[in-house]
């Protein structure tokens, strides 16, 4: 059984994507809620897999990407 991601941290999405999000000021799952997918996809290191994992983690909290 996998633990539900905490809103105050990011799920395991890979080092390049995590670095890109941190560099852009997104340090928690709560920070990316409502952010347009296209904005996050424009960050170097954030690809389709990272976006899918972020969306899945957000949905577990009743939230979504923009």
N, C-alpha and C positions, 0 to 999 in steps of 0.2 A: 504494500500500500504506500503510495507516494503522499507526502505531506502537502497540504494546500499552501501555495506560495503566500508569503506575508505581503501585505500592501506596502510595508515600509522597506522592502528590499526588491531586487529584481530577480526573476526566475533564472535558472541556469540556461543561458541562451548562447554561450560561447564568449570567449575572451574578446575577440575583435568587436562584436556587437555591444558587449557590456562597456568596453572602453569608449566606444563611439557615443553611447548614450550618456555616460558619465561626463565626457568632454562637452556634450551639448547641454549639460545641466539636469539630465534626467537620472536621478539616483534611486528612485523607488518605483514600484509598480503604480503607486498612486500618481506619480508625476506623469506617466505616459497615458493615463486614462483620458480619453477624449482627444488626444493628439492625432491629427490626421495621419493615416498610414503613409501617404505620399511624403510627408515631412520626415517621418522616421526612416523611410526607405531611401531618402536622399542622403542619409548619413553614411559615410564610408564605413563598411563593416556590418551594416544592418541589412540583411537579405531576407528573402522570403521565409526561410526557416525560423529566423529570429522573430519576425513579425507574427508568424503562426503561433509560436510559443508564447509570445506576449499576449496575443489575443486570447489564447486558451486560458492563460493564468488570470487575465482580467475577467473572463466570463465566469470563472469560479467564484468571483466576488460580485457578480451581477453588473459588471462594468464592461466597457468596450473601447477599442481605438476609435478615433473619429473618422 
